[in-house]
Amino acid sequence: MIRFKGSHYPKHLILYAVYFYVRYAVSYRDLEEILTERGVHIDHATLNRWVVKYAPLIAAEAQKRKSATGRSWRMDETCIKVKGRWTYLYRAVDKEGNTLDFMLSERRDEAAATAFFIRTIQSNGWPDKVVIDKSGANLVGLENMNILLILSGWFWLIEVLQVKYLNNIVEQDHRFIKKLTRPMQGFKSFAAAQATLAGIETAHMIRKGQLVGNGGTDFQQFAALAG
């Protein structure tokens, strides 16, 4: 259960504000104005603090409660601007388009790709097949995973395919994330970007119907993750 002790605002209001920001293409100042029109006076700096604090906690709960995913993966990365510089959002979905995991990185290299595959495997299990683009770093990252399998004494390896048209699913899935980040006009810090993207990805998973045992509207499912 996520704790809201010490907050000067009701839990439901905090969750509504966080959800609205990560689900719809608005800026903090837009959201401040929307809430003011509804009689709730909260400055944009407070809204920012709520998102940075609570979105990652809610995202962690979503990973625990998401439905089983497939073992045929599609992996790719997209660019996100942080402090005026491009960073890289690694993302993976299964062949049905269900979100597996995501990770923001300051670099796009072998170390980042390897870290992402380790993270995704830990939260989803080992894949049978992974489709990637022509990135050499992503290929080496998967080869590192296969080396781990060999060292562990496994008799099968991950099949790796570098076929662009097969990766259309994850590339199209990027569009939803980019649509929401565009009005944000870049992030002021890496930590804020990580937190906000975690919330956006969680809202996207709910929109896809990926959570187990959570009924109701999308917002009700989001709020239920806070306990």
Contacts in CASP RR format, 6 or more apart in sequence:
PFRMAT RR
TARGET T0000
AUTHOR 0000-0000-0000
METHOD contacts of the structure
MODEL  1
MIRFKGSHYPKHLILYAVYFYVRYAVSYRDLEEILTERGVHIDHATLNRW
VVKYAPLIAAEAQKRKSATGRSWRMDETCIKVKGRWTYLYRAVDKEGNTL
DFMLSERRDEAAATAFFIRTIQSNGWPDKVVIDKSGANLVGLENMNILLI
LSGWFWLIEVLQVKYLNNIVEQDHRFIKKLTRPMQGFKSFAAAQATLAGI
ETAHMIRKGQLVGNGGTDFQQFAALAG
1 226 0 8 1.000
1 227 0 8 1.000
2 54 0 8 1.000
2 57 0 8 1.000
2 58 0 8 1.000
2 61 0 8 1.000
2 225 0 8 1.000
2 226 0 8 1.000
2 227 0 8 1.000
4 11 0 8 1.000
4 14 0 8 1.000
4 226 0 8 1.000
7 14 0 8 1.000
9 42 0 8 1.000
11 226 0 8 1.000
12 223 0 8 1.000
13 40 0 8 1.000
14 50 0 8 1.000
14 54 0 8 1.000
15 54 0 8 1.000
15 219 0 8 1.000
15 222 0 8 1.000
15 223 0 8 1.000
15 226 0 8 1.000
16 219 0 8 1.000
16 223 0 8 1.000
17 31 0 8 1.000
17 35 0 8 1.000
17 42 0 8 1.000
17 47 0 8 1.000
17 50 0 8 1.000
18 50 0 8 1.000
18 51 0 8 1.000
18 54 0 8 1.000
18 55 0 8 1.000
18 58 0 8 1.000
18 199 0 8 1.000
19 203 0 8 1.000
19 219 0 8 1.000
19 222 0 8 1.000
19 223 0 8 1.000
20 26 0 8 1.000
20 31 0 8 1.000
20 34 0 8 1.000
21 28 0 8 1.000
21 31 0 8 1.000
21 47 0 8 1.000
21 51 0 8 1.000
21 196 0 8 1.000
22 51 0 8 1.000
22 55 0 8 1.000
22 180 0 8 1.000
22 196 0 8 1.000
22 199 0 8 1.000
22 200 0 8 1.000
22 202 0 8 1.000
22 203 0 8 1.000
23 180 0 8 1.000
23 200 0 8 1.000
23 203 0 8 1.000
23 207 0 8 1.000
23 218 0 8 1.000
23 222 0 8 1.000
24 180 0 8 1.000
25 179 0 8 1.000
25 180 0 8 1.000
25 182 0 8 1.000
25 183 0 8 1.000
26 34 0 8 1.000
26 183 0 8 1.000
27 44 0 8 1.000
27 183 0 8 1.000
27 184 0 8 1.000
27 185 0 8 1.000
28 44 0 8 1.000
28 45 0 8 1.000
28 47 0 8 1.000
28 48 0 8 1.000
29 44 0 8 1.000
30 183 0 8 1.000
31 44 0 8 1.000
31 47 0 8 1.000
32 42 0 8 1.000
32 43 0 8 1.000
32 44 0 8 1.000
32 47 0 8 1.000
35 41 0 8 1.000
35 42 0 8 1.000
48 192 0 8 1.000
51 192 0 8 1.000
51 195 0 8 1.000
51 196 0 8 1.000
51 199 0 8 1.000
52 191 0 8 1.000
52 192 0 8 1.000
52 195 0 8 1.000
52 196 0 8 1.000
53 195 0 8 1.000
54 226 0 8 1.000
55 195 0 8 1.000
55 196 0 8 1.000
55 198 0 8 1.000
55 199 0 8 1.000
55 202 0 8 1.000
56 194 0 8 1.000
56 195 0 8 1.000
56 198 0 8 1.000
56 199 0 8 1.000
57 226 0 8 1.000
58 198 0 8 1.000
58 199 0 8 1.000
58 202 0 8 1.000
58 222 0 8 1.000
58 225 0 8 1.000
58 226 0 8 1.000
59 198 0 8 1.000
59 199 0 8 1.000
59 201 0 8 1.000
59 202 0 8 1.000
61 225 0 8 1.000
61 226 0 8 1.000
61 227 0 8 1.000
62 202 0 8 1.000
62 205 0 8 1.000
62 206 0 8 1.000
62 211 0 8 1.000
62 225 0 8 1.000
63 101 0 8 1.000
63 123 0 8 1.000
65 211 0 8 1.000
65 212 0 8 1.000
65 213 0 8 1.000
65 214 0 8 1.000
65 225 0 8 1.000
66 98 0 8 1.000
66 99 0 8 1.000
66 205 0 8 1.000
66 210 0 8 1.000
66 211 0 8 1.000
66 212 0 8 1.000
67 98 0 8 1.000
67 209 0 8 1.000
67 210 0 8 1.000
67 211 0 8 1.000
67 212 0 8 1.000
69 94 0 8 1.000
69 98 0 8 1.000
69 100 0 8 1.000
69 124 0 8 1.000
70 94 0 8 1.000
70 95 0 8 1.000
70 96 0 8 1.000
70 98 0 8 1.000
70 124 0 8 1.000
70 127 0 8 1.000
71 94 0 8 1.000
71 126 0 8 1.000
71 127 0 8 1.000
71 128 0 8 1.000
71 129 0 8 1.000
72 94 0 8 1.000
72 95 0 8 1.000
72 127 0 8 1.000
72 128 0 8 1.000
72 129 0 8 1.000
72 131 0 8 1.000
73 92 0 8 1.000
73 93 0 8 1.000
73 94 0 8 1.000
73 95 0 8 1.000
73 100 0 8 1.000
73 120 0 8 1.000
73 127 0 8 1.000
73 129 0 8 1.000
73 130 0 8 1.000
73 131 0 8 1.000
74 92 0 8 1.000
74 93 0 8 1.000
74 94 0 8 1.000
74 95 0 8 1.000
74 97 0 8 1.000
74 130 0 8 1.000
74 131 0 8 1.000
74 166 0 8 1.000
74 167 0 8 1.000
74 169 0 8 1.000
74 170 0 8 1.000
75 90 0 8 1.000
75 91 0 8 1.000
75 92 0 8 1.000
75 116 0 8 1.000
75 117 0 8 1.000
75 120 0 8 1.000
75 130 0 8 1.000
75 131 0 8 1.000
75 132 0 8 1.000
75 138 0 8 1.000
75 167 0 8 1.000
75 170 0 8 1.000
76 91 0 8 1.000
76 92 0 8 1.000
76 132 0 8 1.000
76 133 0 8 1.000
76 167 0 8 1.000
76 170 0 8 1.000
76 171 0 8 1.000
76 174 0 8 1.000
77 88 0 8 1.000
77 89 0 8 1.000
77 90 0 8 1.000
77 91 0 8 1.000
77 105 0 8 1.000
77 108 0 8 1.000
77 135 0 8 1.000
77 138 0 8 1.000
78 88 0 8 1.000
78 89 0 8 1.000
78 91 0 8 1.000
78 174 0 8 1.000
78 177 0 8 1.000
78 178 0 8 1.000
79 86 0 8 1.000
79 87 0 8 1.000
79 88 0 8 1.000
79 89 0 8 1.000
80 86 0 8 1.000
80 87 0 8 1.000
80 88 0 8 1.000
80 89 0 8 1.000
80 104 0 8 1.000
80 181 0 8 1.000
80 186 0 8 1.000
80 187 0 8 1.000
80 193 0 8 1.000
80 197 0 8 1.000
81 87 0 8 1.000
81 186 0 8 1.000
81 187 0 8 1.000
82 186 0 8 1.000
82 187 0 8 1.000
82 189 0 8 1.000
82 190 0 8 1.000
82 193 0 8 1.000
83 187 0 8 1.000
83 188 0 8 1.000
83 189 0 8 1.000
83 190 0 8 1.000
84 186 0 8 1.000
87 104 0 8 1.000
87 105 0 8 1.000
87 106 0 8 1.000
87 190 0 8 1.000
87 193 0 8 1.000
88 104 0 8 1.000
88 105 0 8 1.000
88 106 0 8 1.000
88 107 0 8 1.000
88 108 0 8 1.000
88 112 0 8 1.000
89 102 0 8 1.000
89 103 0 8 1.000
89 104 0 8 1.000
89 105 0 8 1.000
89 177 0 8 1.000
89 197 0 8 1.000
90 102 0 8 1.000
90 103 0 8 1.000
90 104 0 8 1.000
90 105 0 8 1.000
90 112 0 8 1.000
90 113 0 8 1.000
90 116 0 8 1.000
91 99 0 8 1.000
91 101 0 8 1.000
91 102 0 8 1.000
91 170 0 8 1.000
91 173 0 8 1.000
91 174 0 8 1.000
91 177 0 8 1.000
91 201 0 8 1.000
92 99 0 8 1.000
92 100 0 8 1.000
92 101 0 8 1.000
92 102 0 8 1.000
92 116 0 8 1.000
92 120 0 8 1.000
92 130 0 8 1.000
92 170 0 8 1.000
93 99 0 8 1.000
93 100 0 8 1.000
93 169 0 8 1.000
93 170 0 8 1.000
93 173 0 8 1.000
94 100 0 8 1.000
95 169 0 8 1.000
97 169 0 8 1.000
97 170 0 8 1.000
97 173 0 8 1.000
97 208 0 8 1.000
98 205 0 8 1.000
98 208 0 8 1.000
98 210 0 8 1.000
99 173 0 8 1.000
99 201 0 8 1.000
99 204 0 8 1.000
99 205 0 8 1.000
99 208 0 8 1.000
99 210 0 8 1.000
100 120 0 8 1.000
100 123 0 8 1.000
100 124 0 8 1.000
101 116 0 8 1.000
101 119 0 8 1.000
101 120 0 8 1.000
101 123 0 8 1.000
101 124 0 8 1.000
102 197 0 8 1.000
102 198 0 8 1.000
102 201 0 8 1.000
103 112 0 8 1.000
103 115 0 8 1.000
103 116 0 8 1.000
103 119 0 8 1.000
104 190 0 8 1.000
104 193 0 8 1.000
104 194 0 8 1.000
104 197 0 8 1.000
105 112 0 8 1.000
105 115 0 8 1.000
105 116 0 8 1.000
106 190 0 8 1.000
108 135 0 8 1.000
108 137 0 8 1.000
109 137 0 8 1.000
110 137 0 8 1.000
110 140 0 8 1.000
110 141 0 8 1.000
110 144 0 8 1.000
112 137 0 8 1.000
113 135 0 8 1.000
113 137 0 8 1.000
113 138 0 8 1.000
113 140 0 8 1.000
113 141 0 8 1.000
113 142 0 8 1.000
114 140 0 8 1.000
114 141 0 8 1.000
114 144 0 8 1.000
114 145 0 8 1.000
117 141 0 8 1.000
117 142 0 8 1.000
117 144 0 8 1.000
117 145 0 8 1.000
118 145 0 8 1.000
121 127 0 8 1.000
121 145 0 8 1.000
126 149 0 8 1.000
126 158 0 8 1.000
127 158 0 8 1.000
128 158 0 8 1.000
128 159 0 8 1.000
129 158 0 8 1.000
129 159 0 8 1.000
129 160 0 8 1.000
129 161 0 8 1.000
130 142 0 8 1.000
130 158 0 8 1.000
130 159 0 8 1.000
130 160 0 8 1.000
130 161 0 8 1.000
131 161 0 8 1.000
131 162 0 8 1.000
131 163 0 8 1.000
131 166 0 8 1.000
131 167 0 8 1.000
132 138 0 8 1.000
132 139 0 8 1.000
132 142 0 8 1.000
132 160 0 8 1.000
132 161 0 8 1.000
132 162 0 8 1.000
132 167 0 8 1.000
133 162 0 8 1.000
133 164 0 8 1.000
133 167 0 8 1.000
134 162 0 8 1.000
134 164 0 8 1.000
139 160 0 8 1.000
139 162 0 8 1.000
142 158 0 8 1.000
142 160 0 8 1.000
143 160 0 8 1.000
145 158 0 8 1.000
146 157 0 8 1.000
146 158 0 8 1.000
149 156 0 8 1.000
149 157 0 8 1.000
149 158 0 8 1.000
150 157 0 8 1.000
176 204 0 8 1.000
177 197 0 8 1.000
177 200 0 8 1.000
177 201 0 8 1.000
177 204 0 8 1.000
180 200 0 8 1.000
181 196 0 8 1.000
181 197 0 8 1.000
181 200 0 8 1.000
184 196 0 8 1.000
186 193 0 8 1.000
187 193 0 8 1.000
187 196 0 8 1.000
202 222 0 8 1.000
202 225 0 8 1.000
203 218 0 8 1.000
203 222 0 8 1.000
205 211 0 8 1.000
206 214 0 8 1.000
206 218 0 8 1.000
206 221 0 8 1.000
206 222 0 8 1.000
207 218 0 8 1.000
211 221 0 8 1.000
211 225 0 8 1.000
214 220 0 8 1.000
214 221 0 8 1.000
214 224 0 8 1.000
214 225 0 8 1.000
215 221 0 8 1.000
215 224 0 8 1.000
END
